[in-house]
Amino acid sequence: MSIGAVLLRLRQKYGRGFRVAYARDHVRPRILNTAPVADTSDSRYEIHVLTSAQDWINLIWTLKSFYFISGRRYALCVHEDGSVPPEGLEAIKKHFPAARILLRADADRQARDFLRGYPRCEAFRQSNALALKLFDFKMSLRSPRMLLFDSDLLFFREPSVFLNRAEDPAYLRNTFNRDVETSYSLDWRIVKERLGFEVTEEINSGFGVVHPDSMRLDWIEECLGLDGIMDGHPWRIEQTLFALLSSRYGVELLPQDYQVYLTPGLGDRPFRHYVGAVRHLMYSEGMLRLVKQGLLDMKPAPLTADPATVDMTTALSQRSSV
């Protein structure tokens, strides 16, 4: 190996510092040694999350921190984008044995029928992996409310406002965390002229509560016809569509302590969305905080026990009683 190659590898591994490298490479995999979340049976609400080859271990942290902190047992559906390796799929099945896992190949077959008659929707799904968050989440939803998660969230105390909005039958709007700034793929100010409604700014589609009635295919098809919507950054098109649909349906942003931000430090926030610019902090800040809170102390069930009867909450109560 050349000196240049060695230096490149060192920069890739330690470019964010030794603390980040240690947390990412040594602490992060330890989540795979914790007990499964066996009970995800509350079908009144269903978490939907899209993951990939790069993010599936982070996803396990996301979900376990949520279930561990909140005490909820919401139903779970994991969508993979076609890149998750067999060991990743097996790990997700092991740690969330009651979850549904929708493989990309199976979803592609279902989507052909689901999107028939909506050519713009079909073309968008074929060209952009994040489109699965719109179409696949909707077509596979089995609950009256969808809880929208990305694979880069961590929870540190109960997200009470989010939970209250998700569980309140009288709450009839979508809700999302607030982005750092308005990051849409078109000039949202043209929407009122074209479609007749105002667009709410600064919606981030990584975390929220979504009513399925807001995700109408005819609305998405219409929005995909707006000038410039497909010309923006590919990562922003799906977020733009969630913003347009939700603005048309009715939307409210979560409070300030749920907002995306780009500086270190957690304070007393209930959760953090570690977007790409601060992904390194997910390891060195968020995961290390959760280690102190006891997330990794959840031991696997004994080999003689039925793993379906032992979850993280049971393990915690057993540990506390010792």
N, C-alpha and C positions, 0 to 999 in steps of 0.2 A: 504493500500500500504506500502511495506517495505521501510526502510530507503535507502536500496540499489537501489530500483526502483526509488525513488524520486531523488536520486543523479544522476542516469543515465539520467532521463528525463531533469534535470537541465543542465547536460553536453551537451545533444543533443540540447537543446534550446539556451544555452548561451556559448557554447564551443568556439565560434568565437568572443565572446564579445557582449556587450549590443547593440552597434551600429548596428551590423549585424542583431541581433535578432529583433530590432526595425524596420529596413528597410525591412527585409524579411516578418515579421508577420503583420506589420501595414501599411507600405508604399506600398509594392508590391500589395496587393489586391485593392488598390485605382485605379489602371488602369481600373478596371471593371466599374468604374463610369464615364469614359470618353466617348466622342461621337464616334460613329462607323466611320470606314473608308468605306464610301459607294461606292466610285468610284474606282474600280480596273479593269478598262476596257481596258487598253492598252495591247492588245493581241499579240503585237510584241515580248513581253518578258513575261515570266511566272516564278514567284517564286514558288519553290517547297520546302517544309519543312516537316520533320517528327517530330511528337511530341508524348508525353506519359502522363501518369497520373501525373508524378512528374513535368513535364515541361510546361504544357499548359498555365499557367499564365505567365511564363517567355516568352513563344512564343508570347503572346499578346504584351508584352513589346517590344520584338524584332521587330515585324512587325510594331507596331505603331511608334516606334522610327524611323524606316526606312522611312515610308511614311511621317511622320511629318517633318523629317530633309531634305529628298531628294526632296519632292514635286512631286515625280513620282507616277503614278497610274498603276503600272505593274499588270497584271493578277496574281492571287494567287490560288495555289492548296495546301491544307493542308492534309497530310497523317497522320492518327493516327495508332499507333502500336497495337491496340486492347485493350489497358488498360485505355484509356481516359474515365472518367465517364460521364454520361449524362449531368451533369451540365457544364462540360468542353466543350463538343461538342456544347451545347446551347450557351455558352459564345462566342465561336469562331464564330458561325453563326451570333450572334447578332452584334459582333464588326466588322465582315468582311462579310456583307450580300451577296455580289456578288461573294465570293470565292467558289471554289469547295472544298468539304470535302470528301475525299475518306476513307471510313471505311475499317478496316482490313478485315472484313468478305467478303465484296464485292471485295476487291483487291485480296483476295485469289482465288476467283472464276475466275477472269480475268487472273490471273497469270498462271493458269493451261494451258490455251490455248497459252498464250504469250510465255511460256518457253518450250512448247512441242518440243522435239527433242534436248534439252540441259540439260541432266540429272545432270551434276555438278551444273549448275545454279539453277535448281529446288531444289536440295538437300541443297545448301547453303542458299537459301531463306527460306526454312523450318526450318533451324537450327539457323539462326542469324537474329535478328530483324533489325539490321542496313542494311541488304541486301536490304530492301525495298527502300533505297536511290538509289540503282542502278537500280533495275528492275521496281519497281512501278513508280518511277519518269519518267523513259523512256517510259513505256507503256501508261502513262496517259498524256504525254506532248502534248500540243496543240499549241505551239509556236515554231518558228525556233530556239530560244535560251532559254536554261534553266538557271535560276538563282538559285544557290544552297545555301540554308540557313540552319543553325542549329537553335535550340531553345534557344541558349545562346549568341546571339549577341546583342549589343546595339550600336546605332549610335548617334554621338554627333555633327557632322558637315557633310556637303555633302561629300560622298565618291567619289570624282570626278574621280579618276583613274578607279575605278571599274565601274562607270556609263559610262565613255567614252568607255571602252572596251566592255561593254555589248551592247552599242547602235551603235557602229561603224560597219557598214556592211562589211568593209574591214578587220576587225580584225578576223582572222580565227583560232586562237588558244584558247584552254581552259586557264583559269587563276584561281588561288587560292591564299588564304593567306598562308604565310610561317609559318610552325610549329616551335616550340622551337628547335627541332632536328628531324632527320629522324626517324619516328616511323612507320615502316612497319612490316608486319608479316613474312617476309622472307628476306634473304640476297639478296638485289636488284642487287648485282654485278653478280649474276648468270644469270640474265635475258638476257644480251647481248649475252652470249654463247648459251642460249636455244632459244631465240626468235629474236635475232638480232638487238636489239635497246638498247640505253642507258636509264636508269631511272633517272628522275629528283628527286633530294633529297628534303626533308623537305616540301613536299606538305601536307597541312592540308585540309581535305575535308569538313570543316564546313562552308565555304563561298567561292563562286566562280561563274564563268560563264562557262557553259558546252555546247558544241555543241553536239546535239544528235547523229550526225554521228560518234562521238568518242566512243559511248556506244554500240558497236556492240556485240551482244550475242555470235557470234563465237569467238570474241577476249576474252570475259569474260570466256567462256568455256575453251579456251586454257590456259588462265592464271590460272584458278582454278586447272589445272593439274600440275602446277609447284610444285616441291618438297618443302614441308615445309610451303606452303602458309596458310594452315588451322591449322598449329600447333602454331601459334603465338597467342597473346592476341585477344580474340574475337572482341574487340572494334577496332582493327587495320586492320582487314581483308578487310573491305569495303574501308577504306582509301587507303590501298595498291592497291586495284583494280582500284580505281580512278587514283592513281599515274601511274600504268602500262598503263591503257588505254590512259591517257592524254599524257604520254611520247611517246607513239607510234603514237598518232595523231598529237601532237604539243602542247606545254604548256609553259606558262610564269607565274612566280610568281608575285604577287602584290608587291608594294614597301614596304620599311622597316616599315612605319607607319601603315601597316596592319598586321604586324607579331604578332603571339601569343607570349605572354611573361608572366612571373610568378611573377612579382613584382608589388606592388601597384603604383598607379599614372597613370594619363591619358595624361598629357601634352596637346599637340595640335593635338592628333590623331583623325582621323575622326570616328573611331569605335573601338570596342574591342570585341574579341572573348573570353568569360569567360569560358574556359575549366574547367573540374572538379576540378583541383587543386586550382583554384582561383574563384570557383563559389560563394563563400561568398562575394567576391568583386563586383560581379554583383549587389548585394543588397546595400551594404554599400557605394560603390564608384559610380557605374554606374547609378543606379536608382536614387540615391540622386542628382547626377549631372543633370539628366534629369528633376527632379522636379524643380530645379533652372532654367532650360531652358524653363519651362512652359508646359511640356508634360501633366501634370495632370490638367492643367487649362482648357483643352478642355471639355466643359460641354455637357451633353447629350442634344439632341434636345428637344424642348418643346413637351409635349404630343399631342398638336394639330397639330404638323408638321409631315409631312411624313419623317420618318427617312432615307429613301432612298435618300432624297434631301439634307441632312445636313451631312457633313463629317468634319473631323478635320481641314482641311484647311479653310473651310467656317467659322467654329467656331472661329478659330484664327483671321481671318480678322474682324469678328464681334466684338470680344473682343478688338482688336486693335483700332477700330473706336469709342469705347465708350469714 
